[in-house]
Amino acid sequence: MSFGTLDRIDRMILAELAADGRMSNADLAQRVGLSPSPCWQRGRRLQERGIIRGYTALLDQEQLGASEIVMIDVILERHDEEVVETFGNTMQSMPEVLEVHLTSGEFDYLLKVAVEGTKGYEAFLREKLYKVRGIRHPRSSF
């Protein structure tokens, strides 16, 4: 299903839920101009079709002790299945890694990492990222 096949109400529901996934069905219905029952049915249909894949919480990294967000571009040594799989599995196991994006161009991946200041960043690089097999070159931006 493409975004173009959704009607105006479905798109409104998606926009409201993207802004606040914890919104009650009654509030959502009011915002999109429906009664609660049809609103709930539409939301359920969007979930069943896989358009809404789930709900998540946004965490305050500073309160969790990781106040700095660092973007790290990564080049892999090779792109064979073993290196890519090892890289992906290792990134999933690191709590500092918030997001991993496959990119095109000069770098292979873009990582979004949360650390506690420059000392935390240095420790993350030395103790974790530099030890990942298959990484040829990382470049960081704060």
C-alpha positions as CSV (number, residue, x, y, z in Angstrom):
1,M,0.0,0.0,0.0
2,S,1.4,3.4,-0.9
3,F,0.9,6.6,1.0
4,G,-1.2,7.9,-1.9
5,T,-3.9,5.2,-1.4
6,L,-4.7,6.5,2.1
7,D,-7.5,9.0,2.5
8,R,-7.3,12.4,4.2
9,I,-8.6,11.0,7.6
10,D,-6.0,8.1,7.6
11,R,-3.2,10.6,6.9
12,M,-4.5,12.8,9.8
13,I,-4.6,9.8,12.1
14,L,-1.0,8.9,11.2
15,A,0.2,12.5,11.7
16,E,-1.5,12.8,15.1
17,L,-0.1,9.4,16.2
18,A,3.4,10.3,15.0
19,A,3.3,13.4,17.1
20,D,1.9,11.6,20.2
21,G,1.6,7.8,20.1
22,R,0.1,7.7,23.6
23,M,-2.9,9.8,22.7
24,S,-6.2,8.3,23.7
25,N,-8.5,7.1,21.0
26,A,-11.1,9.6,22.3
27,D,-8.6,12.5,21.8
28,L,-7.5,11.2,18.5
29,A,-11.1,10.9,17.3
30,Q,-11.8,14.5,18.3
31,R,-8.7,15.8,16.5
32,V,-9.5,14.0,13.3
33,G,-13.2,14.7,13.3
34,L,-14.5,11.2,13.9
35,S,-16.5,9.5,16.6
36,P,-14.3,7.1,18.7
37,S,-15.5,3.8,17.2
38,P,-14.7,4.5,13.5
39,C,-11.5,6.2,14.6
40,W,-10.5,3.0,16.5
41,Q,-11.4,0.9,13.5
42,R,-9.3,3.0,11.2
43,G,-6.3,2.8,13.6
44,R,-6.7,-0.9,13.9
45,R,-6.8,-1.3,10.1
46,L,-3.6,0.8,9.7
47,Q,-2.0,-1.5,12.2
48,E,-3.2,-4.7,10.5
49,R,-1.9,-3.4,7.2
50,G,1.5,-2.8,8.7
51,I,1.4,1.0,8.2
52,I,1.6,1.4,11.9
53,R,4.3,-1.0,13.0
54,G,4.3,-0.2,16.6
55,Y,4.7,2.5,19.3
56,T,7.8,3.6,21.0
57,A,9.0,5.9,23.9
58,L,11.4,8.8,23.4
59,L,14.0,8.7,26.1
60,D,15.8,11.7,27.6
61,Q,19.4,10.7,27.1
62,E,20.7,13.4,29.4
63,Q,18.7,12.0,32.3
64,L,20.1,8.5,31.4
65,G,23.7,9.8,31.7
66,A,24.4,10.1,28.0
67,S,24.0,13.9,27.3
68,E,26.0,14.1,24.0
69,I,24.6,12.8,20.7
70,V,27.3,12.0,18.2
71,M,26.8,11.1,14.5
72,I,29.5,8.6,13.3
73,D,30.0,7.8,9.6
74,V,31.5,4.4,9.1
75,I,33.3,2.7,6.2
76,L,33.5,-1.1,6.3
77,E,36.6,-2.9,5.1
78,R,34.4,-5.2,2.9
79,H,30.8,-5.7,2.1
80,D,30.4,-9.4,2.2
81,E,27.7,-11.0,4.2
82,E,29.9,-11.9,7.2
83,V,31.2,-8.4,7.8
84,V,27.8,-6.7,7.3
85,E,26.1,-9.2,9.6
86,T,28.8,-8.9,12.3
87,F,28.6,-5.1,12.1
88,G,24.8,-5.1,12.4
89,N,24.7,-7.6,15.3
90,T,27.4,-5.7,17.2
91,M,25.7,-2.3,16.8
92,Q,22.5,-3.8,18.1
93,S,24.3,-5.0,21.2
94,M,25.7,-1.6,22.1
95,P,23.4,0.5,24.3
96,E,25.1,3.7,23.2
97,V,24.0,3.1,19.6
98,L,20.5,4.6,19.1
99,E,20.2,4.4,15.4
100,V,22.0,2.8,12.4
101,H,21.3,4.0,8.9
102,L,22.6,2.5,5.6
103,T,23.9,5.3,3.4
104,S,25.3,5.7,-0.1
105,G,28.3,7.7,-1.2
106,E,31.6,7.9,0.6
107,F,30.5,6.1,3.9
108,D,28.5,2.9,4.3
109,Y,26.6,3.6,7.6
110,L,25.6,6.5,9.8
111,L,25.4,5.8,13.5
112,K,23.6,7.9,16.0
113,V,25.3,7.4,19.4
114,A,24.6,8.8,22.9
115,V,27.5,9.2,25.2
116,E,28.4,11.1,28.4
117,G,30.7,14.0,27.2
118,T,34.0,13.7,25.4
119,K,35.4,11.2,27.9
120,G,32.4,8.9,27.3
121,Y,32.8,9.3,23.5
122,E,36.6,8.5,23.7
123,A,35.8,5.4,25.8
124,F,33.1,4.3,23.4
125,L,35.6,4.6,20.5
126,R,38.5,2.9,22.2
127,E,36.6,0.2,24.1
128,K,33.9,-0.6,21.7
129,L,33.8,0.8,18.2
130,Y,37.5,0.4,17.3
131,K,37.2,-3.3,18.4
132,V,34.4,-4.1,15.9
133,R,35.8,-6.4,13.2
134,G,35.3,-5.1,9.7
135,I,35.3,-1.3,10.3
136,R,37.9,0.5,8.2
137,H,37.3,4.1,9.0
138,P,34.9,6.1,11.3
139,R,34.3,9.9,11.2
140,S,32.4,11.7,13.9
141,S,30.4,14.9,14.2
142,F,28.9,16.3,17.4
